[in-house]
Amino acid sequence: MENPSLLPLLDARMPLTEDKVAEAARLAGVPLAQAWGVVRYYPRYRGLPQGRLLVDDPVARSRGFARLREAADGTYPPLGLEAFSPIHVRFTPEGRFVEWAGGLVPFRDFRLPFAIGHGSRLIPPEPILSLAQYRALGGLKALSALRQGQGSPDGVIRAVEEAGLLGRGGAAFPAHVKMRAVAKGASPKYLVVNADESEPGNFKDRFLLEHHPFLVVEGALLAALAVGAQKVYLYVREEFEAAQTGLLSAIRELEEAGLLPVPTEVFRSGGLYICGEETALLESMEGKRAEPRLKPPFPVEQGLWGRPTLVQNVETLANLPLLLQEGPGAWRAREPKLFSISGDVARPGLYELPLGTPLGEALRRAGGEPEELQAVLLGGAAGVFTRDFAFPLRFKERLPLGAGALVAFGGGVDLWEVLLGLVHFLKEESCGKCFPCPLGTAVQVELVKRRERNRALVRDLAETLRGSLCGLGQSAYWAYQSLLEVEGAA
């Protein structure tokens, strides 16, 4: 049996002292030097207000970030835009002054302004926060059928393959390939739900976690049974307190009802953007600095504590109950995808649209007028600016779809100011493990500050960053390069 992870042990001893760090290191079975390396790595242990202040996200930048901060100081709840999502903030036309839409509210009364296309399926508009509500909508049918022998673990994987489900976290890797690889591995095995949604502009996973915890947990349990995992971990971003509360409640209800076939635990994220990278996530779960591992081996071979591990995104797993109930053919015919749409649109929120929907049509669904926009940031900080409103929102096209964030920017927005926020974010979130990323992201900030348009310099920057160990560095120049293309096409 593995030792307890260092991070929860440190969390339980906040505020930290030398004695408390030493005690946590002893209980975790790690050297004291490693424990102090972790304490100095994660912002929450260093006493920094990570994610707790008004943060520098693309929507804030588009509305004049400096004035926004000045207006908010000491007046608004101490929770950042990035942690709260941009659709919770409103700006008046005159002066573009910030107004909070409701502020902080009790979990049971929590609502998001949204338009979602699931209709009467398992994701209705109102939050499903009790087991009785979920079962009344047909929830747990797929899980119950599998447990009663009406199907097989391999049958679940075959259904996922037939449906063509691709990972919804940004990489779009075929879900069945990872599932089958873990299923073939030797026990013990683990399933980790990647709920560390840190990409600016994305809030789809947070919506699912806070509105539909039972759907996420059922999807995770179906995948765990399919691959033979001995335990499920939900790795949840540290700011998502309501999500953690809802998931713990859902797990408790399922356990009390005898409906939890695999032990399931909520694990609080390390609190850094890099924790969304699956191997950095696993490192943090093991009580280490969240730094990407060299691949191979891949997590499906040697993941958590060196054992075969399936790491999947929240939205990916939330599709499993729907896919199995509807049938893979019917699901594939629709190819549903959640899109976080914010910025200069009349109805920002979460939208379910079929893959392949043109970008312009998606924006119009949210009350945006493409002809009035300068550009759209597609995919978040690790994404691109584009004016191609005919672009089909589909994975593995010429533009990266990422996790499905669409941030619209109207006339008058200084896109270079928005870009400066993005490149500064990437510089600050670089873990520093490999040389190209911290060097390249620091140089990029300086180039963007002086609004450098020399394409040869940007190509050199891209060449450096492409040598990074993980996707943070490898995609860090995309927004910069694409803004130059948008300017050239204007």
PADRENVEX-733420 format. One line per 8 residues: their letters; for each residue x, y, z of C-alpha. Coordinates in steps of 0.001 Angstrom, whole numbers, plus 500000, padded with zeros to 6 digits. Layout:
residues N
a) X,Y,Z ~ ...
//
This chain:
residues 490
menpsllp) 500000,500000,500000 ~ 501305,503452,499082 ~ 502135,506021,501754 ~ 499706,508917,502350 ~ 500253,511755,499887 ~ 502171,514747,501184 ~ 499768,517429,499910 ~ 496707,516420,501996
lldarmpl) 498981,516025,505023 ~ 500260,519579,504554 ~ 496728,520903,503972 ~ 495596,519403,507276 ~ 498372,521262,509104 ~ 497879,524778,507762 ~ 499285,527262,508694 ~ 502596,525486,508380
tedkvaea) 505522,525563,510779 ~ 508850,523749,510627 ~ 507542,521102,513029 ~ 504365,520585,511016 ~ 506298,520188,507755 ~ 508589,517653,509440 ~ 505595,515730,510773 ~ 503925,515654,507345
arlagvpl) 507169,514454,505733 ~ 507482,511648,508290 ~ 503885,510475,507771 ~ 504287,510625,503973 ~ 507555,508720,504136 ~ 509514,511323,502161 ~ 512791,513117,502934 ~ 512425,516441,504728
aqawgvvr) 514238,518178,501858 ~ 511588,516924,499423 ~ 508823,518175,501711 ~ 510351,521653,501833 ~ 510775,521602,498050 ~ 507024,520990,497747 ~ 506179,523713,500295 ~ 508236,526240,498342
yypryrgl) 506752,525141,495006 ~ 502986,525411,495575 ~ 501631,528958,496131 ~ 499171,528034,498869 ~ 501956,526788,501124 ~ 504057,529892,500450 ~ 501198,532083,501631 ~ 500565,533578,498189
pqgrllvd) 496995,534502,497195 ~ 496897,532168,494196 ~ 493474,532339,492570 ~ 492044,534413,495423 ~ 492392,537882,493978 ~ 490975,539505,490878 ~ 492990,537700,488238 ~ 494245,538688,484865
dpvarsrg) 492026,536697,482479 ~ 491300,537484,478803 ~ 487856,538967,479483 ~ 489245,541258,482182 ~ 492059,542375,479872 ~ 489600,543173,477103 ~ 487747,545545,479424 ~ 490749,547422,480751
farlreaa) 492387,545297,483407 ~ 494103,548147,485288 ~ 490846,550075,485764 ~ 489055,546849,486617 ~ 491465,546091,489444 ~ 491277,549619,490747 ~ 487488,549480,490784 ~ 487390,546112,492518
dgtypplg) 489963,546737,495272 ~ 488304,546363,498659 ~ 484818,546416,497167 ~ 484126,542977,495730 ~ 484434,539403,497028 ~ 488062,538184,497238 ~ 487627,535567,494546 ~ 489285,535847,491165
leafspih) 487688,535931,487737 ~ 489682,532878,486748 ~ 488390,530954,489760 ~ 484821,532235,489367 ~ 484647,532207,485535 ~ 484149,535299,483369 ~ 480394,534888,483013 ~ 479942,535886,486634
vrftpegr) 481152,539404,485914 ~ 479273,542188,484182 ~ 480578,545490,482829 ~ 478608,548684,482291 ~ 478841,550252,478828 ~ 479974,553589,480253 ~ 483489,553268,481604 ~ 483357,549469,481491
fvewaggl) 483153,549208,485248 ~ 482933,545835,486942 ~ 479739,544549,488545 ~ 479492,541147,490185 ~ 476472,539125,489123 ~ 475261,537921,492484 ~ 478631,537534,494191 ~ 479194,534480,496339
vpfrdfrl) 476057,532449,496999 ~ 475336,529284,498986 ~ 476122,526080,497144 ~ 472512,524875,497122 ~ 471413,528137,495476 ~ 474257,528247,492986 ~ 473276,529036,489380 ~ 475091,529795,486177
pfaighgs) 473597,531937,483410 ~ 473722,529541,480498 ~ 471932,527995,477547 ~ 472553,524295,477256 ~ 471122,521971,474642 ~ 470621,518738,476548 ~ 466881,519322,476977 ~ 465332,516533,479046
rlippepi) 468416,514341,479015 ~ 470614,513850,482056 ~ 471889,517420,482025 ~ 468795,519620,482516 ~ 469088,523323,483363 ~ 468621,522935,487120 ~ 471402,521463,489272 ~ 471059,517794,490183
lslaqyra) 472324,517749,493737 ~ 470647,514682,495214 ~ 470706,510988,494398 ~ 466893,510863,494211 ~ 466846,513639,491594 ~ 469493,511909,489532 ~ 467795,508502,489602 ~ 464444,510067,488657
lgglkals) 466073,511285,485429 ~ 467388,507818,484607 ~ 470735,508220,486277 ~ 472677,505097,487367 ~ 470901,502874,484814 ~ 474123,502220,482919 ~ 476077,501540,486126 ~ 473392,499275,487560
alrqgqgs) 473148,497303,484323 ~ 476902,496731,484268 ~ 476959,495628,487922 ~ 474065,493222,487308 ~ 475879,491520,484445 ~ 473847,493162,481666 ~ 476985,493929,479757 ~ 480685,493518,480392
pdgvirav) 483691,495715,481122 ~ 485014,495042,477628 ~ 481573,495906,476267 ~ 481875,499374,477780 ~ 485221,499890,476072 ~ 483817,498617,472765 ~ 480893,501065,473053 ~ 483312,503944,473678
eeagllgr) 485297,502874,470618 ~ 482174,502580,468449 ~ 481026,506027,469553 ~ 484412,507493,468645 ~ 484649,509393,471932 ~ 487718,511627,471995 ~ 489128,513114,475186 ~ 487462,516430,476001
ggaafpah) 490363,517916,477963 ~ 492129,519352,474912 ~ 494337,516573,473529 ~ 491428,514761,471797 ~ 493075,511361,472238 ~ 490757,508364,471569 ~ 489290,507445,474954 ~ 489019,503736,474187
vkmravak) 492757,503403,473452 ~ 493706,504565,476950 ~ 490958,502452,478518 ~ 492032,499286,476727 ~ 495689,499825,477632 ~ 494871,500151,481344 ~ 492480,497193,481201 ~ 495363,495008,480008
gaspkylv) 497647,496178,482821 ~ 498337,494329,486055 ~ 496587,495310,489286 ~ 496515,497451,491305 ~ 495280,500069,488858 ~ 493813,503531,489322 ~ 491461,505955,487620 ~ 492106,509688,488025
vnadesep) 489513,512263,486971 ~ 491345,515379,485773 ~ 489188,518195,487182 ~ 491993,520759,487327 ~ 490326,523146,484868 ~ 492804,526042,484771 ~ 492698,527185,481133 ~ 491557,530839,480927
gnfkdrfl) 488114,530991,479349 ~ 487073,527417,480203 ~ 484345,526652,482712 ~ 482613,523541,481324 ~ 484123,521091,483805 ~ 483303,523346,486711 ~ 479683,523469,485568 ~ 479478,519679,485411
lehhpflv) 481122,519247,488807 ~ 478916,521774,490572 ~ 475623,521060,488802 ~ 475907,517348,488076 ~ 478288,515588,490457 ~ 476415,512274,490163 ~ 476821,512242,486381 ~ 480586,512762,486707
vegallaa) 480924,510135,489450 ~ 478835,507583,487522 ~ 480999,508106,484442 ~ 484133,507628,486521 ~ 482770,504442,488112 ~ 481798,503015,484717 ~ 485316,503638,483428 ~ 486852,502212,486615
lavgaqkv) 484842,498978,486300 ~ 485684,498778,482600 ~ 489451,498934,483193 ~ 489509,497082,486532 ~ 490669,500049,488631 ~ 490877,499500,492376 ~ 490319,503168,493269 ~ 488973,506385,491763
ylyvreef) 490479,509788,492517 ~ 488789,513041,491541 ~ 491621,515572,491229 ~ 489732,518864,491671 ~ 491118,522365,491270 ~ 491692,523870,494704 ~ 489495,526970,494111 ~ 486466,524834,493224
eaaqtgll) 485202,524556,496784 ~ 481558,524117,495798 ~ 482561,521314,493422 ~ 484499,519557,496161 ~ 481545,519886,498550 ~ 479087,518515,495978 ~ 481294,515614,494984 ~ 481896,514588,498600
sairelee) 478146,514698,499211 ~ 477433,512624,496088 ~ 480060,510029,497032 ~ 478631,509776,500544 ~ 475057,509292,499250 ~ 476146,506605,496795 ~ 478141,504802,499486 ~ 475261,504885,501985
agllpvpt) 472935,503492,499306 ~ 475374,500667,498492 ~ 475890,502039,494995 ~ 479625,502801,495111 ~ 481364,499708,493690 ~ 484842,501270,493676 ~ 486362,503350,496520 ~ 486271,506989,495434
evfrsggl) 488139,509970,496875 ~ 488323,513706,496173 ~ 491912,514997,495949 ~ 492532,518751,496167 ~ 494688,520008,493299 ~ 498138,521495,493752 ~ 496762,524837,492518 ~ 498927,525440,489460
yicgeeta) 498139,525508,485722 ~ 500752,522829,485071 ~ 498773,520439,487297 ~ 496378,519986,484373 ~ 499100,518116,482468 ~ 498429,514481,483316 ~ 501913,513463,484424 ~ 502445,516661,486447
llesmegk) 499080,515935,488048 ~ 500281,512459,489054 ~ 503517,513875,490449 ~ 501548,516249,492672 ~ 499310,513401,493858 ~ 502442,511534,494895 ~ 503457,514536,497003 ~ 506077,515974,494647
raeprlkp) 506549,519159,492663 ~ 504088,519184,489761 ~ 506568,518712,486934 ~ 505850,516753,483729 ~ 507458,513341,483369 ~ 509372,512125,480381 ~ 507288,509859,478140 ~ 507383,506926,477608
pfpveqgl) 506424,505285,479855 ~ 502901,506678,479673 ~ 500491,506791,482607 ~ 498530,503841,481194 ~ 501705,501793,481818 ~ 503285,503524,484828 ~ 501055,506171,486313 ~ 500127,506838,489926
wgrptlvq) 502698,505200,492238 ~ 504084,503413,489183 ~ 500849,501521,488493 ~ 498674,501517,485326 ~ 496476,504606,485570 ~ 493660,505967,483431 ~ 493595,509783,483508 ~ 490505,511273,481874
nvetlanl) 488863,514690,481722 ~ 485577,515466,483516 ~ 483541,516006,480340 ~ 484945,512838,478762 ~ 483724,510696,481657 ~ 480411,512557,481989 ~ 479584,511344,478480 ~ 479833,507644,479406
plllqegp) 476398,507286,481087 ~ 474772,509209,478214 ~ 476635,507234,475567 ~ 475712,503857,477085 ~ 472050,504791,477617 ~ 471536,506268,474159 ~ 473685,503744,472356 ~ 477023,504576,470737
gawrarep) 475511,504986,467274 ~ 472959,507578,468387 ~ 475581,509403,470426 ~ 478037,509464,467522 ~ 475368,510839,465198 ~ 475190,513961,467384 ~ 478828,514175,468583 ~ 477961,516567,471441
klfsisgd) 480587,518942,472825 ~ 480379,521592,475562 ~ 481667,525065,474693 ~ 482479,527838,477178 ~ 481532,531061,475380 ~ 482379,534425,476968 ~ 483507,537934,476160 ~ 481615,540252,473832
varpglye) 478467,538191,473361 ~ 475004,538963,474734 ~ 474468,535601,476457 ~ 477807,534250,477731 ~ 477661,530772,479157 ~ 477938,527055,478490 ~ 476551,525656,475246 ~ 476291,522110,473986
lplgtplg) 476773,522006,470213 ~ 477540,519239,467731 ~ 481171,518971,466731 ~ 481602,520604,463348 ~ 479374,523600,464159 ~ 480847,526685,462438 ~ 482450,529170,464813 ~ 480154,531963,463641
ealrragg) 477044,529901,464361 ~ 478289,529084,467865 ~ 478819,532784,468555 ~ 475350,533661,467282 ~ 473834,531073,469627 ~ 475382,533093,472447 ~ 474142,536408,471055 ~ 477365,537390,469323
epeelqav) 477613,539001,465896 ~ 480761,537790,464078 ~ 480883,540785,461744 ~ 481195,543071,464792 ~ 484105,541161,466305 ~ 487830,541738,465891 ~ 488726,538159,466703 ~ 487943,535137,468847
llggaagv) 490421,533455,471165 ~ 489929,529760,470501 ~ 491190,527298,473113 ~ 492345,529635,475900 ~ 495910,530708,476686 ~ 497192,527634,474843 ~ 495091,528613,471839 ~ 494876,530986,468883
ftrdfafp) 493203,534192,467782 ~ 491119,533796,464650 ~ 488671,535622,462394 ~ 487749,532492,460465 ~ 484092,532366,461477 ~ 483435,529533,459018 ~ 485898,527328,460899 ~ 484233,524036,461925
lrfkerlp) 484567,523491,465667 ~ 485995,520008,465437 ~ 489067,518283,466848 ~ 492164,517820,464719 ~ 491350,520617,462280 ~ 493954,523216,461279 ~ 493143,525357,464354 ~ 493345,523883,467866
lgagalva) 489941,523481,469505 ~ 491462,522699,472895 ~ 488865,522129,475595 ~ 486319,524335,473806 ~ 486796,527863,475171 ~ 485615,530677,472892 ~ 486350,534251,474030 ~ 484972,536949,471713
fgggvdlw) 486554,540409,471369 ~ 484621,543290,469853 ~ 485775,546531,468272 ~ 487871,548779,470440 ~ 489497,545949,472392 ~ 493289,546148,472492 ~ 494208,542594,471501 ~ 497856,543206,472357
evllglvh) 496823,543980,475924 ~ 494861,540705,475996 ~ 497883,538864,474573 ~ 500158,540395,477206 ~ 497955,538895,479917 ~ 498118,535474,478251 ~ 501893,535384,477805 ~ 502471,536688,481327
flkeescg) 500181,533922,482635 ~ 502166,531266,480771 ~ 505487,532648,482009 ~ 504285,532601,485621 ~ 502848,529083,485301 ~ 505920,527491,483691 ~ 507241,524891,486127 ~ 510842,525536,485056
kcfpcplg) 511802,521885,484653 ~ 513024,522113,481066 ~ 515148,524928,479656 ~ 513135,526045,476568 ~ 509899,526899,478415 ~ 511031,529306,481172 ~ 513491,530946,478755 ~ 511054,531177,475840
tavqvelv) 508053,532393,477859 ~ 510178,535111,479544 ~ 511492,536338,476182 ~ 507954,536229,474772 ~ 506676,538581,477488 ~ 509320,541144,476567 ~ 508555,540848,472847 ~ 504832,541336,473438
krrernra) 505440,544290,475782 ~ 507156,546138,472939 ~ 504572,544821,470452 ~ 507239,543213,468323 ~ 505886,542275,464882 ~ 509113,540924,463389 ~ 507990,537492,462187 ~ 511541,536160,462031
lvrdlaet) 511915,536800,465762 ~ 508612,535078,466464 ~ 509688,532085,464370 ~ 512902,531839,466424 ~ 510850,532033,469609 ~ 508553,529263,468342 ~ 511526,527057,467512 ~ 512805,527419,471082
lrgslcgl) 509437,526743,472710 ~ 508726,523684,470544 ~ 511600,521972,472355 ~ 509708,522089,475668 ~ 508905,518931,477569 ~ 505115,519417,477732 ~ 502237,521193,476031 ~ 502531,524396,478063
gqsayway) 505758,525404,476355 ~ 504981,523729,473043 ~ 501821,525827,472587 ~ 502913,529003,474406 ~ 503628,530935,471184 ~ 500408,530045,469353 ~ 498411,533082,470496 ~ 501271,535466,469641
qslleveg) 501833,533988,466200 ~ 498108,533918,465434 ~ 497590,537564,466438 ~ 500172,538589,463846 ~ 498242,536529,461276 ~ 494949,538185,462266 ~ 496553,541631,461940 ~ 497989,540691,458549
aa) 494586,539574,457296 ~ 492783,542695,458551
//
